[in-house]
Amino acid sequence: MKNHNKKRLTKALAMAALVPFVLTACGGGAGAGSGGDASTLTLMDYYNNEPDNLAIKKEIENCAADIGVTIEREAVPGKDLIQKVLQKSSSKTLPDILMLDNPDLQEIAATGGLAPLSDFNVDTSGFAQGMLDAGTYEGEVYGLAPTANTLGLFYNKKLLAAAGLKPPTTWDELKSTASALTKGSQYGLAFSGIATYEGAWQFLPFMWTNGGSETELNSTANKEALQLYKDLVDSGATSKGVINWGQGDVKDQFMAGKAAMMINGPWQIPALNEDPSLEWGSVQVPVNKAGQTPTAPLGGEVWTVPQTGNKAKQAKAAEFISCFTKGDTQIALGTQRYTVPTKPELAKEYIAKMPDMASFTEQIANARSRTGNLGTEWPKAATTIYTAIQLVLTGKASVDDAFTQAAKG
């Protein structure tokens, strides 16, 4: 999950009541965007920054050539995507192919603006179940992802070796290791506890691994995860500044030597590798008790077919999605973008090419969709989670009361 401000979504979708999302066929079924000719398709995504932009562009061009179409691509900033989609819906110029951040899919599908991929006989077999769940709404698959990302624990190899420590695997080890690595201006651990979806996203590995659930936020398992955060901050092993840090800030702390370990995602690896003096490793997020299965959230984008009213173009768009999510494309995108292929059968081949991604590939195997349980209600739960974190870490609520207080708004 990169730093896209998803607070925009609730506000934007509130506008959907005023902006009809589903387009009716007009002009004898001619579609929107690039006209009625199915040899040209329009596509919208939010990969407007490097290195994602060039990597995506290359694979889009490869698939366009494979299926015999010209693709007119528009890459917009992530924070603007949903608003752009609503504007294009209003003007009946929705793209033929639409990329969505996976937690946004269910809310868009609920408006009727997307076509089920089963309408075009797209093969959805072989994909990791968590990623399929992320692309599913009311039993129908609306989007597929070629690759995914998740969270892990990065550690500074030199600092741990100098202290005679190994990467922690349990919460107790995480606390003791972080404390041992805290000295001067260096903290043992950094994570994002910010009051945004990033803060909620970073909490999920601890919550889910401990048996907690977004369907019962006030559970003992969830409170134990919240207590872990409090213990880390209260002990001084983690900076109180985490309440203001996004994931980019956490990466900066780690690279500056101000944090010996961090919770973060593989999209940070290109930046880490720019510093040849920084020797880092990564492991799965520690569990509360030995034997628990590390369970983290799935990040990544799904590719969808909007309801444009042009069946020929929709069929061609679906053909593009099949190409864009095939094995060769998954490996190509995964190696260029430090993301994990969503077909588990590709894991061995991928790790052989990308050994730095081994722990993240293992983490993906048991990763979960954020919307899998709550669907369109997920944003409300995420808001309660990050609010509870803020309340506890600022001393405004006890661990026992935080979720209840946060839910009241």
C-alpha positions as CSV (number, residue, x, y, z in Angstrom):
1,M,0.0,0.0,0.0
2,K,1.7,3.1,-1.2
3,N,0.9,6.5,0.2
4,H,-2.4,7.3,-1.4
5,N,-4.8,9.3,0.7
6,K,-8.0,7.2,0.7
7,K,-10.0,9.6,2.8
8,R,-11.0,10.9,-0.6
9,L,-13.1,7.8,-1.3
10,T,-15.9,8.3,1.1
11,K,-16.4,11.8,0.1
12,A,-16.1,11.0,-3.6
13,L,-18.5,8.1,-3.4
14,A,-21.0,10.3,-1.6
15,M,-21.1,12.2,-4.9
16,A,-22.0,9.1,-6.7
17,A,-25.7,9.6,-5.7
18,L,-25.6,12.7,-7.7
19,V,-23.5,11.3,-10.6
20,P,-25.0,8.2,-12.2
21,F,-22.1,5.7,-12.5
22,V,-23.6,3.1,-14.8
23,L,-23.6,4.2,-18.4
24,T,-26.3,3.2,-20.8
25,A,-25.3,2.2,-24.3
26,C,-25.8,5.1,-26.7
27,G,-25.5,5.5,-30.5
28,G,-26.4,1.9,-31.2
29,G,-24.0,0.5,-28.5
30,A,-21.0,2.6,-29.3
31,G,-18.8,3.0,-26.2
32,A,-17.3,5.9,-24.5
33,G,-13.8,7.2,-24.5
34,S,-12.0,6.2,-27.7
35,G,-15.1,5.7,-29.8
36,G,-16.8,2.6,-31.1
37,D,-13.8,0.9,-32.8
38,A,-12.6,-1.9,-30.5
39,S,-9.1,-1.7,-32.1
40,T,-8.4,1.2,-29.8
41,L,-8.9,1.1,-26.0
42,T,-8.5,3.7,-23.3
43,L,-6.9,2.9,-20.0
44,M,-6.5,4.7,-16.7
45,D,-4.1,3.9,-13.8
46,Y,-2.2,5.8,-11.1
47,Y,1.3,4.7,-11.9
48,N,2.5,8.2,-12.7
49,N,5.8,8.0,-10.9
50,E,9.0,6.1,-11.7
51,P,10.0,3.3,-11.7
52,D,6.4,2.1,-11.8
53,N,5.4,4.2,-14.8
54,L,7.9,2.8,-17.2
55,A,7.5,-0.8,-16.0
56,I,3.7,-0.6,-16.4
57,K,4.0,1.2,-19.7
58,K,6.2,-1.6,-21.1
59,E,3.8,-4.4,-20.1
60,I,0.8,-2.5,-21.3
61,E,2.4,-2.1,-24.7
62,N,3.3,-5.8,-24.8
63,C,-0.2,-6.9,-24.1
64,A,-1.6,-4.4,-26.5
65,A,0.5,-5.9,-29.2
66,D,-0.5,-9.4,-28.1
67,I,-4.2,-8.8,-28.5
68,G,-3.9,-6.5,-31.5
69,V,-5.1,-3.1,-30.1
70,T,-3.8,0.4,-29.6
71,I,-4.0,1.6,-26.0
72,E,-4.4,5.2,-25.1
73,R,-3.2,5.4,-21.5
74,E,-3.8,8.1,-18.9
75,A,-1.8,8.0,-15.7
76,V,-3.1,10.2,-12.9
77,P,-1.9,10.8,-9.3
78,G,-3.3,8.2,-6.9
79,K,-5.2,10.8,-4.8
80,D,-7.1,12.0,-7.9
81,L,-8.1,8.6,-9.4
82,I,-11.6,8.2,-7.9
83,Q,-12.5,11.8,-8.6
84,K,-11.4,11.4,-12.2
85,V,-13.5,8.2,-12.5
86,L,-16.6,10.0,-11.3
87,Q,-16.0,12.9,-13.6
88,K,-15.6,10.5,-16.6
89,S,-18.7,8.7,-15.5
90,S,-20.7,12.0,-15.6
91,S,-19.4,12.9,-19.0
92,K,-19.8,9.3,-20.3
93,T,-16.1,8.9,-21.1
94,L,-15.1,6.1,-18.7
95,P,-11.9,4.3,-19.8
96,D,-12.3,0.9,-21.3
97,I,-9.8,-0.5,-18.8
98,L,-9.6,0.8,-15.2
99,M,-7.1,0.1,-12.5
100,L,-8.3,0.5,-8.9
101,D,-6.5,0.1,-5.6
102,N,-7.9,-3.2,-4.4
103,P,-9.8,-1.8,-1.3
104,D,-11.7,0.6,-3.6
105,L,-13.1,-2.1,-5.9
106,Q,-16.1,-3.2,-3.8
107,E,-17.3,0.4,-3.4
108,I,-17.1,1.0,-7.1
109,A,-18.6,-2.4,-8.0
110,A,-21.5,-1.6,-5.7
111,T,-22.4,1.3,-7.9
112,G,-22.9,-1.0,-10.8
113,G,-20.0,0.7,-12.7
114,L,-18.0,-2.5,-13.4
115,A,-18.6,-5.6,-15.4
116,P,-18.1,-9.1,-13.9
117,L,-15.2,-10.8,-15.6
118,S,-17.3,-13.9,-15.9
119,D,-19.3,-12.1,-18.6
120,F,-16.2,-12.5,-20.8
121,N,-15.1,-15.9,-19.6
122,V,-11.9,-14.6,-18.0
123,D,-10.0,-17.4,-16.3
124,T,-9.6,-16.6,-12.6
125,S,-8.1,-19.9,-11.5
126,G,-4.7,-20.2,-10.0
127,F,-4.7,-16.8,-8.2
128,A,-4.1,-16.5,-4.5
129,Q,-7.4,-16.6,-2.7
130,G,-6.7,-13.4,-0.8
131,M,-6.2,-11.5,-4.0
132,L,-9.3,-13.0,-5.6
133,D,-11.3,-11.9,-2.5
134,A,-10.0,-8.4,-3.0
135,G,-11.3,-8.4,-6.5
136,T,-14.7,-9.9,-5.6
137,Y,-18.0,-8.3,-4.9
138,E,-21.2,-10.3,-4.0
139,G,-19.7,-13.5,-5.3
140,E,-18.5,-12.1,-8.7
141,V,-14.9,-11.4,-9.6
142,Y,-14.7,-7.8,-11.0
143,G,-10.9,-7.3,-10.9
144,L,-7.6,-9.2,-11.2
145,A,-4.2,-8.2,-10.0
146,P,-0.9,-9.3,-11.7
147,T,1.1,-8.7,-8.5
148,A,0.6,-7.7,-4.9
149,N,2.5,-6.2,-2.0
150,T,2.3,-6.5,1.8
151,L,4.2,-5.7,5.0
152,G,7.3,-7.1,6.6
153,L,9.9,-6.3,9.2
154,F,13.1,-4.7,7.8
155,Y,16.2,-4.7,10.0
156,N,19.7,-3.2,9.8
157,K,22.0,-6.1,9.5
158,K,25.1,-4.2,10.9
159,L,23.2,-2.9,14.0
160,L,21.8,-6.3,14.9
161,A,25.1,-8.1,14.3
162,A,27.0,-5.6,16.4
163,A,24.5,-6.2,19.3
164,G,24.7,-10.0,18.8
165,L,21.0,-10.1,18.0
166,K,18.9,-12.0,15.5
167,P,15.7,-10.7,13.8
168,P,12.8,-11.1,16.2
169,T,10.1,-13.6,15.4
170,T,7.7,-13.0,18.4
171,W,6.3,-9.9,20.1
172,D,8.4,-10.5,23.2
173,E,11.5,-10.8,21.0
174,L,10.4,-7.6,19.1
175,K,10.1,-5.7,22.3
176,S,13.4,-6.9,23.8
177,T,15.3,-6.5,20.5
178,A,13.9,-3.0,19.9
179,S,14.9,-2.0,23.5
180,A,18.4,-3.4,23.1
181,L,18.9,-1.4,19.9
182,T,17.7,1.9,21.3
183,K,20.4,4.3,22.2
184,G,21.0,8.0,21.7
185,S,19.0,9.2,18.8
186,Q,18.5,5.7,17.5
187,Y,15.2,3.9,18.2
188,G,14.9,0.1,18.0
189,L,11.7,0.1,15.8
190,A,9.7,2.5,13.6
191,F,6.2,2.0,12.3
192,S,3.4,4.2,11.0
193,G,0.8,5.0,13.6
194,I,-0.6,8.0,11.6
195,A,-4.3,8.8,11.6
196,T,-4.9,7.6,8.0
197,Y,-5.5,4.3,6.3
198,E,-1.7,3.8,6.4
199,G,-1.9,3.6,10.2
200,A,-4.7,1.0,10.1
201,W,-2.9,-1.0,7.3
202,Q,0.3,-1.2,9.4
203,F,-1.7,-2.4,12.5
204,L,-3.4,-5.3,10.6
205,P,-0.5,-7.8,10.7
206,F,-0.4,-7.6,14.5
207,M,-4.2,-7.7,14.8
208,W,-4.8,-10.5,12.3
209,T,-1.9,-12.7,13.3
210,N,-3.1,-12.6,16.9
211,G,-6.5,-13.9,15.8
212,G,-8.2,-10.5,15.9
213,S,-10.8,-9.4,13.4
214,E,-12.2,-6.2,11.9
215,T,-15.7,-7.6,12.6
216,E,-15.1,-7.4,16.3
217,L,-12.7,-4.6,17.0
218,N,-13.2,-4.6,20.7
219,S,-11.9,-8.1,21.1
220,T,-9.2,-9.2,23.5
221,A,-6.9,-10.2,20.6
222,N,-7.2,-6.7,19.1
223,K,-6.5,-5.1,22.4
224,E,-3.4,-7.2,22.9
225,A,-2.1,-5.9,19.6
226,L,-2.8,-2.4,20.7
227,Q,-1.1,-3.0,24.0
228,L,2.0,-4.1,22.0
229,Y,2.1,-0.6,20.3
230,K,1.7,1.1,23.7
231,D,4.5,-1.0,25.3
232,L,6.9,-0.2,22.4
233,V,6.2,3.5,22.7
234,D,6.1,3.6,26.5
235,S,9.4,1.8,26.8
236,G,11.1,4.3,24.5
237,A,12.0,1.6,22.0
238,T,9.7,3.4,19.5
239,S,9.5,7.1,19.0
240,K,6.3,8.9,20.0
241,G,6.6,10.5,16.6
242,V,5.0,7.4,15.0
243,I,1.6,9.0,15.4
244,N,2.6,11.5,12.7
245,W,4.7,9.2,10.5
246,G,3.5,7.8,7.2
247,Q,5.3,4.9,5.6
248,G,7.7,7.2,3.7
249,D,8.6,8.9,7.0
250,V,9.3,5.5,8.5
251,K,11.6,4.6,5.6
252,D,13.4,7.9,6.0
253,Q,14.0,7.1,9.7
254,F,15.4,3.7,8.9
255,M,17.7,5.0,6.2
256,A,19.0,7.8,8.4
257,G,20.0,5.3,11.1
258,K,17.4,6.6,13.5
259,A,15.6,3.3,13.5
260,A,17.3,-0.2,13.6
261,M,14.1,-1.9,12.4
262,M,10.9,-0.9,10.7
263,I,7.6,-2.2,9.5
264,N,7.2,-1.4,5.9
265,G,6.6,-2.7,2.4
266,P,8.8,-3.9,-0.5
267,W,8.1,-0.7,-2.5
268,Q,10.7,0.9,-0.3
269,I,13.4,-1.5,-1.5
270,P,14.6,0.6,-4.5
271,A,15.2,3.6,-2.2
272,L,17.0,1.4,0.4
273,N,19.3,0.0,-2.3
274,E,20.3,3.5,-3.4
275,D,22.5,3.6,-0.2
276,P,25.3,1.0,-0.7
277,S,26.3,1.4,2.9
278,L,22.9,0.2,4.2
279,E,22.9,-3.5,4.7
280,W,19.3,-4.6,5.3
281,G,17.4,-7.8,5.6
282,S,13.7,-8.6,6.0
283,V,11.5,-11.2,7.8
284,Q,7.8,-11.7,8.2
285,V,6.1,-9.6,10.8
286,P,6.6,-11.2,14.2
287,V,3.7,-13.2,15.8
288,N,2.5,-12.9,19.4
289,K,3.1,-16.6,20.2
290,A,5.2,-19.2,18.4
291,G,3.0,-21.3,16.1
292,Q,0.8,-18.4,15.0
293,T,0.6,-17.8,11.2
294,P,1.9,-14.4,10.2
295,T,-1.1,-12.8,8.5
296,A,-0.7,-9.4,6.8
297,P,-2.9,-7.3,4.5
298,L,-2.7,-7.5,0.7
299,G,-1.8,-4.4,-1.1
300,G,-1.9,-4.0,-4.9
301,E,-4.1,-2.9,-7.7
302,V,-6.8,-4.7,-9.6
303,W,-7.6,-4.2,-13.3
304,T,-11.3,-4.0,-14.2
305,V,-13.7,-3.6,-17.1
306,P,-16.0,-0.5,-16.7
307,Q,-19.6,-0.6,-17.9
308,T,-19.2,1.6,-21.0
309,G,-22.0,0.2,-23.0
310,N,-19.7,-1.1,-25.8
311,K,-19.7,-4.8,-25.6
312,A,-17.0,-5.3,-28.2
313,K,-14.6,-3.0,-26.4
314,Q,-15.5,-4.6,-23.0
315,A,-14.6,-8.0,-24.5
316,K,-11.3,-6.7,-25.8
317,A,-10.6,-5.0,-22.4
318,A,-11.2,-8.4,-20.7
319,E,-8.8,-10.0,-23.1
320,F,-6.2,-7.4,-22.1
321,I,-6.7,-8.2,-18.4
322,S,-6.2,-11.9,-19.1
323,C,-2.9,-11.0,-20.8
324,F,-1.8,-8.5,-18.1
325,T,-2.3,-11.1,-15.4
326,K,-0.7,-14.1,-17.1
327,G,2.4,-15.7,-15.6
328,D,5.1,-14.0,-17.8
329,T,3.6,-10.6,-17.1
330,Q,3.4,-11.3,-13.4
331,I,7.1,-12.2,-13.3
332,A,8.1,-9.2,-15.4
333,L,6.2,-6.7,-13.3
334,G,7.2,-8.4,-10.0
335,T,10.9,-8.2,-10.8
336,Q,10.8,-4.6,-12.0
337,R,8.5,-3.3,-9.3
338,Y,9.4,-5.4,-6.2
339,T,5.9,-6.8,-6.1
340,V,4.9,-10.5,-5.7
341,P,3.1,-12.5,-8.4
342,T,-0.4,-13.3,-7.4
343,K,-0.3,-16.9,-8.7
344,P,1.4,-19.0,-6.0
345,E,2.7,-21.4,-8.6
346,L,5.1,-18.7,-9.7
347,A,6.7,-18.2,-6.2
348,K,9.7,-20.4,-6.7
349,E,10.6,-18.9,-10.0
350,Y,10.2,-15.4,-8.7
351,I,12.3,-15.9,-5.5
352,A,15.1,-17.3,-7.7
353,K,15.1,-14.0,-9.6
354,M,14.4,-11.8,-6.5
355,P,15.9,-13.3,-3.4
356,D,15.4,-10.0,-1.5
357,M,11.7,-10.7,-1.8
358,A,11.6,-14.1,-0.2
359,S,10.1,-13.0,3.1
360,F,7.4,-10.9,1.3
361,T,6.5,-13.8,-1.0
362,E,6.1,-16.0,2.1
363,Q,4.0,-13.3,3.7
364,I,1.8,-13.0,0.7
365,A,0.9,-16.7,0.8
366,N,-1.3,-16.1,3.9
367,A,-2.1,-12.4,3.3
368,R,-5.7,-11.3,3.4
369,S,-7.9,-8.8,1.6
370,R,-9.0,-5.8,3.8
371,T,-12.5,-5.9,2.3
372,G,-12.9,-9.6,2.5
373,N,-15.0,-9.6,5.6
374,L,-16.7,-6.2,5.7
375,G,-16.9,-5.2,2.0
376,T,-17.9,-1.6,1.7
377,E,-17.9,-1.2,5.5
378,W,-14.1,-1.6,5.6
379,P,-13.3,2.2,5.5
380,K,-15.4,2.7,8.7
381,A,-13.5,-0.1,10.5
382,A,-10.2,1.3,9.3
383,T,-11.0,4.7,10.7
384,T,-11.9,3.2,14.0
385,I,-8.6,1.3,14.1
386,Y,-6.3,4.3,13.4
387,T,-8.3,6.4,15.7
388,A,-7.9,3.9,18.5
389,I,-4.2,3.8,17.9
390,Q,-4.0,7.6,18.2
391,L,-6.1,7.6,21.4
392,V,-3.8,5.1,23.1
393,L,-0.5,6.5,21.9
394,T,-1.4,10.0,22.9
395,G,-2.7,8.9,26.3
396,K,-6.3,10.0,25.6
397,A,-7.7,6.5,26.2
398,S,-6.7,3.2,27.8
399,V,-6.2,0.1,25.7
400,D,-9.5,-1.3,27.1
401,D,-11.5,1.7,26.1
402,A,-9.8,2.8,22.9
403,F,-11.8,0.9,20.3
404,T,-15.1,1.7,22.0
405,Q,-14.2,5.4,22.2
406,A,-12.9,5.5,18.6
407,A,-16.1,3.9,17.3
408,K,-18.1,6.7,18.7
409,G,-16.2,9.2,16.6
